[in-house]
Amino acid sequence: MNQVFDARVTMADVAKEAGVSLKSVSRVVNGEAHVSAFLREKVEAAVAQLGYVPHMAARSLAGNRAFAICLLFDNPSPNYKMKIQTGCYKACWEAGYQLRIEEVEPVSLWEDMKPQLVAILGNRHCDGLILTPPLADNPQVLDFIETVGLPYVRIAPMLDPNRSKAVEMDDYAAAGDVARLLVAKGHRQIGMVNGPEDHGRSEVRRKGFLETLQSLGTDFHVTEEFGDFTFVSGITAGKSLLNRAERPTGIFAASDDMAAGVMNAAQQMGLNVPDDVSVCGYDDGIIAMTVWPYLTTIQQPITDMAENAVRMLLDWSDTAKVTKQIGYQLIERDSVTAAG
């Protein structure tokens, strides 16, 4: 049953319904620590029964909180951004928080990035941050946030994993599963389109793929190109791979956008996917089911990771700097077939 909210219901109404004091209701609604499970259940039941909506401004003044979470981006993938925002928004909405979305323009120099962060965080109109890669692995960004004094949770970090709460998936194992799939399909001439070299997870995927191939003990010929997780970079990398004398029969691209670019490059060159070249991606975004043939890919749990990151951030009573791992799935579709 969908929750029906009533803006006319007050905190006093909730206290009366629950049979507790107004102060007790305030402690539960404001997420204070050291509230007994019994009290919390009584108040939450009354909130649900009456459809009470906490007044955000009043909560902020009373608890010295903004009741807003800020999501920081510097990732070029539209699919990644959409899924991260979806997960963060869902968790924020359930907790009665607002979601601020801020994009940091990717720059190589800290002197150019710092003013952006000062403008975003200078007013402190948020209670904590969700950091996405590669921002999540920028030590100067982390130092700055810690100086400001805001708690944060990182998504898929590589640098100093014990520095903060974090959520991730096993990129090494997932890329290894792609390697095993291509080998099982008989591919021996194999290409790989890597993500940007400054993206920590890109290197993990590369190692997982190449080291798994090596462990399988078959004589492979592997050629590599680098992209930036975008469709255009996939076209460029795909043409380079497919123009080689020893053309790969199977290609793994470290993002769906790049995989779609590889498929486009193949079609421009008069090659058929998957009969002439099999292509596998990574993400399982919208583009995986809008290209033809449908894309075989790793279903990266982006939305689930974002949702869990917000929940970890809002668990103010738990200060342990743990990393939570979310499962993935290899989705086999039509873009990969047996080597001819």
C-alpha positions in Angstrom: 0.0 0.0 0.0 1.4 3.4 -0.9 2.0 5.8 2.0 -0.4 8.8 2.1 1.1 11.9 3.6 -0.9 14.7 5.3 0.8 18.0 5.7 -1.8 19.0 8.4 -0.6 16.4 10.9 1.8 17.8 13.5 4.5 16.3 15.7 2.1 16.7 18.6 -0.5 14.5 16.8 2.2 11.8 16.4 3.1 12.0 20.1 -0.6 11.6 21.1 -1.0 8.6 18.7 2.1 6.9 19.9 1.4 7.7 23.6 4.9 9.2 24.1 6.2 12.7 24.8 6.8 15.4 22.1 10.5 15.2 22.9 10.6 11.5 22.2 9.0 12.0 18.8 11.5 14.8 18.0 14.4 12.5 18.9 13.1 9.7 16.6 12.2 12.1 13.7 15.6 13.9 13.9 17.5 10.6 13.8 19.2 11.0 17.1 21.4 8.1 18.4 20.6 6.0 21.5 16.9 5.8 20.9 15.5 2.4 22.0 14.1 0.1 19.3 10.8 0.0 21.2 10.4 3.8 21.1 11.5 4.1 17.5 8.9 1.5 16.4 6.1 3.2 18.3 6.8 6.6 16.8 7.4 5.2 13.3 4.2 3.3 13.4 2.3 6.5 14.4 4.1 8.5 11.7 3.0 5.9 9.1 -0.6 5.7 10.5 -1.1 9.5 10.4 0.9 10.2 7.3 3.1 12.8 9.2 5.5 14.8 7.1 8.4 16.4 9.1 8.8 20.1 8.3 12.3 20.3 6.8 13.1 23.8 7.9 12.0 23.1 11.5 14.1 19.9 11.6 17.1 21.8 10.3 16.9 24.5 12.9 16.2 22.1 15.7 19.0 19.7 14.9 21.5 22.0 13.2 21.2 19.9 10.1 20.3 20.8 6.5 18.6 17.4 6.0 20.2 17.3 2.5 22.8 15.1 1.0 25.1 16.2 -1.8 26.1 14.0 -4.7 29.4 15.0 -6.4 30.1 14.0 -10.0 33.0 14.2 -12.4 32.0 11.2 -14.6 31.2 11.7 -18.3 28.8 8.7 -18.7 25.2 9.7 -18.9 24.0 6.2 -18.0 26.2 6.2 -14.9 25.0 9.6 -13.7 21.3 8.6 -14.2 21.6 5.4 -12.2 23.7 7.0 -9.4 21.1 9.8 -9.1 18.2 7.3 -9.1 19.7 5.3 -6.2 20.7 8.3 -4.2 17.3 9.9 -4.6 15.4 6.8 -3.6 17.4 6.4 -0.3 17.1 10.2 0.4 13.4 10.2 -0.2 12.9 7.2 2.1 14.9 9.0 4.9 13.2 12.4 4.5 16.3 14.0 3.1 16.7 16.2 0.0 19.3 15.4 -2.6 21.7 18.0 -4.1 23.4 17.1 -7.3 26.7 18.9 -8.1 29.0 18.4 -11.0 32.7 19.1 -10.7 34.3 19.8 -14.1 37.1 17.3 -14.6 40.4 19.1 -14.4 43.9 17.9 -13.8 45.2 20.6 -11.5 44.0 20.9 -7.9 44.3 24.7 -8.2 41.5 24.5 -10.8 39.3 22.1 -8.9 39.5 23.7 -5.4 37.5 26.8 -6.3 34.7 24.5 -7.6 34.6 22.6 -4.3 34.7 25.9 -2.3 31.7 27.2 -4.2 29.8 23.9 -3.7 30.6 23.3 0.0 31.3 26.7 1.3 27.8 27.3 2.4 27.6 23.8 4.1 24.0 23.4 3.0 24.3 19.6 3.2 25.0 17.1 6.0 27.3 14.8 4.0 28.6 13.8 0.6 28.4 10.9 -1.8 31.6 10.7 -3.9 31.8 8.9 -7.3 35.0 7.9 -9.1 37.4 9.3 -10.0 36.7 12.0 -7.4 36.5 9.2 -4.8 40.2 8.6 -5.4 41.5 12.1 -5.4 43.5 12.6 -2.2 43.3 16.4 -2.4 39.5 16.3 -2.6 39.4 13.9 0.4 41.7 16.2 2.4 39.6 19.2 1.6 36.3 17.5 2.6 37.8 16.3 5.8 39.1 19.8 6.6 35.5 21.2 6.0 34.3 18.5 8.4 31.7 16.8 6.3 31.1 13.0 6.5 31.3 11.2 3.2 30.8 7.8 1.6 32.7 6.8 -1.5 31.4 4.7 -4.4 34.0 2.2 -5.8 37.1 3.8 -4.4 40.6 2.3 -5.0 42.7 4.7 -2.9 43.1 4.0 0.9 40.0 1.8 1.2 40.0 2.2 5.0 39.8 6.0 4.9 36.0 6.2 4.8 32.8 4.2 4.5 32.5 2.9 0.9 30.4 0.6 -1.4 31.8 -1.3 -4.3 31.4 -4.4 -6.6 34.0 -7.0 -7.5 35.3 -5.5 -10.8 38.2 -7.9 -11.0 35.9 -11.0 -10.8 33.4 -9.5 -13.2 36.0 -8.8 -15.9 37.3 -12.3 -15.4 33.9 -13.7 -16.1 34.0 -11.8 -19.5 37.3 -13.4 -20.2 36.0 -16.9 -19.5 33.0 -16.3 -21.7 35.0 -15.3 -24.7 37.4 -18.2 -24.2 34.4 -20.6 -23.8 33.1 -19.3 -27.2 36.4 -20.2 -28.8 37.9 -16.7 -29.2 41.7 -16.5 -29.3 42.3 -13.2 -31.1 41.0 -10.8 -28.4 40.8 -7.1 -28.1 40.2 -4.9 -25.1 39.0 -1.2 -24.9 40.1 0.1 -21.5 38.7 3.1 -19.6 40.8 6.2 -18.7 44.0 5.4 -16.9 43.2 7.8 -14.0 40.1 5.8 -13.2 41.0 3.2 -10.6 38.3 0.7 -11.4 39.3 0.8 -15.1 42.7 -0.7 -14.2 41.0 -3.3 -11.9 38.8 -4.4 -14.9 41.9 -4.6 -17.1 43.8 -6.7 -14.6 40.9 -9.0 -14.0 40.4 -9.6 -17.7 44.0 -10.1 -18.7 45.1 -12.1 -15.6 42.1 -14.4 -16.1 43.0 -15.0 -19.7 46.6 -15.8 -18.6 45.3 -18.2 -15.9 43.3 -20.2 -18.5 46.6 -21.3 -20.1 45.6 -21.0 -23.7 47.7 -19.2 -26.3 45.9 -15.9 -26.8 46.8 -12.8 -28.8 45.5 -9.7 -27.0 45.5 -6.1 -28.3 44.5 -3.1 -26.3 43.3 0.4 -26.8 42.2 3.1 -24.3 39.1 5.2 -24.2 37.3 7.5 -21.8 34.0 5.6 -21.2 32.3 7.5 -24.0 30.7 6.3 -27.3 33.0 8.4 -29.5 36.1 7.0 -27.8 34.7 3.5 -28.4 34.4 4.2 -32.1 38.0 5.4 -32.3 39.3 2.4 -30.3 37.2 0.0 -32.2 38.5 1.2 -35.6 42.0 0.9 -34.4 41.5 -2.7 -33.2 39.6 -3.8 -36.2 42.1 -2.3 -38.7 44.9 -4.5 -37.5 46.3 -7.4 -39.5 45.4 -9.8 -36.7 41.9 -8.6 -36.2 40.3 -9.6 -32.9 37.2 -11.9 -33.2 36.1 -10.9 -29.7 36.3 -7.5 -28.0 35.7 -6.5 -24.4 35.0 -2.8 -23.7 35.1 -1.6 -20.1 31.8 0.3 -20.5 28.6 -0.1 -22.5 29.0 3.3 -24.2 32.4 2.3 -25.5 31.1 -1.2 -26.5 28.3 0.5 -28.5 31.0 2.6 -30.2 33.0 -0.5 -31.1 29.8 -2.0 -32.7 29.3 1.3 -34.6 32.9 1.1 -35.8 32.5 -2.5 -37.0 29.3 -1.6 -38.9 31.1 1.4 -40.6 33.8 -1.1 -41.7 31.3 -3.5 -43.1 31.7 -6.1 -40.4 28.9 -8.0 -38.8 28.3 -8.2 -35.0 28.6 -10.9 -33.7 29.5 -13.1 -36.8 32.7 -11.2 -37.6 33.4 -9.8 -34.2 31.8 -10.5 -30.8 31.5 -7.5 -28.5 30.9 -7.4 -24.7 30.3 -4.3 -22.6 30.2 -3.4 -18.9 27.3 -1.6 -17.0 24.0 -2.9 -18.5 22.8 0.6 -19.1 20.0 1.7 -21.3 22.3 1.6 -24.4 22.7 -2.2 -23.9 19.2 -2.7 -25.1 19.0 0.1 -27.6 21.8 -1.1 -29.9 21.4 -4.0 -32.2 22.3 -6.8 -31.6 21.5 -6.4 -27.9 24.7 -6.1 -25.9 26.2 -8.9 -23.7 27.4 -7.1 -20.7 28.2 -7.0 -16.9 25.2 -5.8 -15.0 27.0 -3.3 -12.7 24.7 -2.6 -9.6 25.1 1.2 -9.9 21.7 2.1 -8.5 22.1 -0.4 -5.6 25.6 0.9 -4.8 24.3 4.5 -4.7 21.3 3.6 -2.5 23.5 1.7 -0.1 26.0 4.6 0.0 23.3 7.0 1.1 22.0 4.6 3.8 25.6 4.1 5.1 26.0 7.9 5.2 22.8 8.5 7.1 23.6 5.8 9.7 25.2 8.5 11.9 25.5 6.1 14.9 27.8 3.7 12.9 31.2 5.3 12.5 33.0 2.2 11.4 34.8 2.8 8.0 33.6 -0.4 6.3 33.3 -1.3 2.7 30.1 -3.0 1.5 30.3 -5.2 -1.6 27.2 -5.5 -3.9 26.8 -8.4 -6.3 26.9 -8.3 -10.1 25.7 -10.4 -13.0 27.0 -11.4 -16.4 24.1 -10.8 -18.9 24.4 -12.8 -22.1 22.6 -11.4 -25.1 23.1 -11.4 -28.9 26.4 -9.5 -29.4 28.6 -12.5 -28.5 28.7 -15.8 -30.3 31.2 -18.6 -31.1 34.3 -17.7 -33.0 34.1 -18.5 -36.6 
